[in-house]
Amino acid sequence: MKHLLNLCLGVALLLGSAISQADLTIEITQGSDRAIPIAVVPFEVEGNEALPEDIADIVSNDLERSGEFDPLSASALIAQPSESGDVNYREWRAVDSEYLVVGRVENTGEQYRIQFELLDIYGEERILGEVVTSSRGELRAAAHYISDQIFEEITGVRGAFSTQIAYVTARGSADDRRYALHIADADGHNSQQILSSNEPILSPDWSPDGQKLAYVSFETGRPAIYIQDIASSERVRASSFDGINGAPSWSPDGRKLAMSLSRDGQPEIYVLDIGSREFDRITNNGAIDTEPSWSPDGDSLLFTSDRSGGPQLYEIDLANGNTERMTFTGNYNARGRYAPDGDAIFLIHRDNNGYRVARQDLDDDRLVTLTDSRRDESPSVAPNGTMVIFATQQGGRGELRAVSADGEASFRLPSSEGNVREPAWSPFMN
């Protein structure tokens, strides 16, 4: 029980030493053997104008880090056509590319007009084509949009490259530490600081419309849960009872917030109705109950409890209170999160090699470890269910990593220095 209580509060102690910048970079650490070969040709730019962003490079990087695609390197590109009529399909089949992306950019004076096409090399046909308009400052967002369309056309799964992540950083020494909550694009670019504090910040969670974040702040010297509007920075205090106020989790309809409170003794799961400001106690057990997470349909909550003697995941039906233990493999399973389709849960599982991200399929309860690191924490699932972002330790410092839902592909999002923790993947933004 003591170990699980530390799980509620002790994460703050891990947010160690200095960090000089919050922007993250992408470093592919493992590719999938089944990745689809694709070529993304540099887009032709009207008048050879130098663009502030390389659209083709962004698209190629997006597709590669998804684990679903294996883009050809720049040196392997045998030609640089800008439209489908210029493509010699036989040449591209010779380099084993299954798909080809070509495009051109025109500066209209007010904005950029980006035309892209996705070509099926073996079918010798255009399967996707669109014109996207963008301002100079939105070129990177336009590239992510193009990646989303390509990803969905080929895989049948909605792309998540236009989403964002939230995360927490720490700066300074143990005696003079500054914490900050950031949001950034899913590839780590365009970082924005939305909160800074001398005290720890924990457990950010996105509202389902992507407009707000709920989080835990110790700025008053004890934990309290806040809800902050990202655009305006306005915020309200949702919960500040004596004791633990932790692990906020938005309901799928955005009307409620689940959390762990010790207002009546041991930490239990409560649900706050945001409109009425009324709290509903969900669990009533002598154990520690924490880390709630909503099912995709909003009918039940997944949570961590030590009621069986060690941390395990349980699911409670909100209509009738029926509670079912969900994990049985090993003596430590915590921080569970549902896959968006509800067919699996992602969690932190402890084995002989440490704490690792794992997936448990709910049809057969088979648990599969996805990572090979030793101190993983805080998994958060992409809204399309294809990737999981999490925090871990590398060289004594905290960093973010991501792994595909099948464990075959992974990448790092290292910061230049310092510790990064508490990632949360946003919902689809539109």
N, C-alpha and C positions, 0 to 999 in steps of 0.2 A: 504493500500500500504506500509506503514511503516513497518508493521509486516512481510510482505513478503520480503522486503529488508533485514530485520534482518535475515530471513531464508537463504539468500545468504551469509552473512558474519558472523552472530552472533554465528554460531555453534562453532567457535573457542573459544568463551568465556566459553563454557561448558567443555572444556578439562582441568579440574581443577587439583587437588592436586597430591600428590606423587604417583609414581608407581615404585616398586623395581624390578619387573621382567615382561617379556612380555609373557611367556608361559601361556597358558590357560588350565583349566581343565574342564571336562565334569561332569555335575550334572543333571540327569534326573529329571524333575519337574512334568511331566504328561505323562502317557502312554495312548495309544489308546485302547478302548474297543474291537476293531476288530483286534488287533494285533495277528499275527499268532504264535502259540507255536512252538518253535524250540529248539533243544538241540545241543550245541556245546561242544563236548568232548575234554578235553586236548589232544593235539597231542603227540603221543609217540615219544620220542627223542632217537636216537641211542645211546646206552651206557649210558643212563640217563644223558647226558651232559646238563649242565645248559645253557639255551639260554639267550641272553641279552634281548629278547622280548618274551612275552607269546603270541604266535600266536592265539591260540584259544580264549584267553581273549580279544584280540583286535577285532577279528571277532565278538564275542558275543556283545561287546560294540558298534561296528559299527551298527550291525543289530538292537540293542535295540534303539539307539538314532534316527534311521530312523522313528520310530513310527509304522513301518509295522510289527515288530516282537517282540515277548515276549520270550526271551531266558530263559530256565530253569536255576535256581540258581545252584551253584556248589553242594550244599547239596542235590539237587533233582536228580542228575545224578545217575542212578541206576547201571550203568556199564561204563567202559572206553575202548570200543573197538577202535582199530586203523585202521581197514579196514572193508569193507562191509561184508566180509565172516564171521566175528566174531559177527555180530549183530543178536540178538534175537528180531525180530520185535514185537512179542507179549508183551515182557517186556516194550518196549517203548510206545506202545499203552496204556498200563496201567497207564502211567503218562501223558497221553493226549498230547504227543508231535506229531506234524504232520510231522516234518522233523528232520533229524539228520545229523550233520556234524562230520566226523571222519577224522583223518589224522595222518601222521607220518613224521618225519624229519630225514634226513640222512646227516651227515657231510662227504663230499667227499674230504675234505682237501683244495680244492680251493674255494668251495662254499657249500651252503646248498641246498639239494634237498628236496622239500616239496611236498608230495603227499596228496591231499585231495579229499574227496568224499562227495557228498550230496545225502542223501537217503530219499525217500518218504516212511514214516512209514506205512501208510495205503495201499499204492500200493505195498509195499514190493519190491522196486526196487531202483537201483542206477540211478539217473537222471542227475548227473553231476560228472565228475571226471577229474582231471588234475594234472600234475606235474609242479611245479613252482621252478625255480632255483633262488637263491638269495645269495648275499654276506652277511657278518655279519652285515654290516651297513645298509643293505636294507631290513632287516627282517620285519620291521614295514610296509614298502611300499608293500612288498609281502602279508602281512596280509590284507591290504586294498584292494589289487587286488582280493584276494580270496573273500572278502566280496562283492565286486562289482559283481563277477560272480554269487554268490549265490543269491544276491538280484535280478539280472536280470532274472535268471532262474525261480525264483518263481513268481515274480511280472510282468515280461515282460517289466519292465522299467530299463533303464541303471542305474547302481549304480554310485554314486558320492562320494564314500569314498576316492578315490585317488586324489580328487581335493584339492585345497588350499583356504585359506582366506587371505585377506589383512586387516589390521586394524591399527589404530593410538593410541598411548599411550602418556601420559604426565608425567613428573617427576619434582619434586621440588615445591617450593612455588610460589605464584603469582608474586613475584619479581625476581625469579630465576627459570624459568620453562624451561624444555627441552622436546621437542616433538620428536617422532620417528615413522617411518612407518615400519611396520613389515609384513612379510608373515609367514604363518604356515600351517601345514596340516589341513584338514577340522575338525579334532578332537582336534585342539589346540596344538598339539605336534610339535616339531622341529621348533620352532619359530626362524626366522632370521630377524635381523634388516637391512633394506636396505637404510635407510636415517635417519639422525638425524639433528635437527635444534633447534635454540633458539626461532624460530617463529612458529606459527601454521602451521599444515599440514592438508589438508582437501580433501575429495571427491576422494579417490583412485578408479580407474576403470581399469580392466584388458583388455588387448588387446585380441582379439578372439583366438589367438594362445597361450595365456598364457605366452608369453615371455616378455611382457612389462607392465608397469603400467603408466597411466596418473594420475596426481594429481595436487592439488593447493598448492603452498607454499608461505608463507609470508616472506621468508628469506631476501628479499631486502627491507622489510618494507611495501610492498604493494603486493597484490595478483598477482601471475603469474602461468600459467599452464605449467607443465613440462611433458615430456615423458621419462621414464627411462627404460633401458634394465636391467632386473633383474639379469642375469648371469654376465654381465660385469660391471654393475653399471654406464655405460655411459648414459648420458642423454642430451636432447636438450630442449630448452625453446620453447614451442609451441605458447604461447600468453602472452604478457605483456603490453597491452595497459593501458592507464590511466583509473582509475576506476576499475570496477569489471571484473575479469577474473575468471570465476567459473564453477563448475559442469561439468567437461569433461566427455564425453561418447563416447566410440568407436563404429563405425559402424560395422555391422556383417562381412563385408569383410576386416576389418582392414585398410582400405585406408583413412578413414575420422574420424574426431573427432568433435562431436557436443559440444557446450559449451554456456554459457551465458556471454555476453560482454555488457558493457555500453559505448563502444567507441564512439557511436553516440548519447549519452544521456541516456535514460532509458535502463535498462537491456533488451536485446533482444536475441533470439536464433540465433546463427551463426554455420556454418559448415566449418571446416578447411579441405581442401584437403592436406593431409600430404605430398604427392609427390610434388605438385606444390607450396605449401605454400600459396595458395589463399584462402581467406575467402568469404563465401557466406552468406549473411544475409537472414535468413529464416522467421522471424517474423518482423512486422512493426506496432507497436501498442503503444498507450500511456500508457499502463499498464506495470507492471514488468513481464517479461517472463524469467523463469529460470528452472533448473533441467531437461534438455532434456534426453530422453531415446529412443533408436532406437527400432522400431518394429522388430520382428525376420526376416522378409523378407527385411529389410532395406529401405522400400518404404515410411515410415512415421516416425514422431517423436512424442512422448508423452512428454508433458511439463507442468509445473505449471505456472499459470497466475492468477493475481487478476483482470483481465479485467471485471469480473462480480461483483466485489465489495469485494471479499474475495478469498483466494487461492482455485482454482479448477484445475482439470486436463483437458487438451485439446490435441487433436491430429491433426497434420497438415500433409496433403498429400504433399510430396516433389515434385511430378510431376506437380501439378496444384495449390498448395497453399491453397486448401480448408481446412478450420479449423472447427473442430467439438468439442463442449464441451462434455466431457466424464462422468463427475461426477455431481450428483445433490443431493445426500443424505447429508444433513448437510451443514454447512457453511465453512468447512475447510477440504480440501482433497489435499494432496501434495506428492511429491517425488514418483511419479508413476513409476513402473517397470513392463514390460510385462512378463507374463509366457512364457517359451521357446516355447510352442506350439501356442502362440498368442491368446488363448481362454479366458484369464483373465488378469487383472492387479492387482498388489499388491501395496499398498500405505499406507500413514499415514493419518488416519481419526480421526477427533476430535469429541468426543461425550461428554455427561455430566460428564463422568469419566476421561477425559483427552485425550491424544494423543495415538492412538493405531494402530497397524498393522492391515490392513484389506485387503480383497480380493473382487474384483468386477468381476463377470462373465460377459463376453461381449455378450453372447447370449440373456440374459434377463436383464442386468444391475443391477442385485441384488448385494448389498454390504453386506458383512458379516465380522464382527469384529472377529479377530483371537486371540487376546491377552487380558489379564486382567491387564496388567501394565498400568501406567498412563503417562509416559513420553517417549514413543517410538520414534525412529527416524532412518533414513538411512536404510530402508529395502533393502536387496539384495537377489535375488532368486538363489537357486542352479540350476546348468545347466540341471538337469533332472526335475526341476519343483516341486519336492516333499517337499522342505523345504525353509523357508525364514529366513535368519539371519538378526538381527537388533541390534541397540544399545538402551539401556534404563538406568534408574536410579534405584539403589538398595542401600538403606541406605546412600543416599547422594553421592554415587560414581557411575561412569559410568561403565557398564559392557555389555557384549554381550549375547544375547539369540537367540534361534532359535525356530521356530514353524512350524509344518507341514502345508501344503497347505490347509488342511481341518480344521485346528485348534485343532485337537484331541490330538496331542502329542507336547511336548515342552521340551527343555533343556536349561540350563545355561552354559556359558563358563566364569566363574568368574576368575579374576586375584587375586593374593594373597592380593594385596592392590592397591589403586589408581584408575585411570580412564582409560577406554578403549572406543574408539569411532570409528565411520566411517568404519564399516565392508564392505567388498566387496568379494563376492564369485567368485572364478575363473571359467573359462570355463573348459570343459573336456580337459585334458592335452595331449591326444593323440587320 
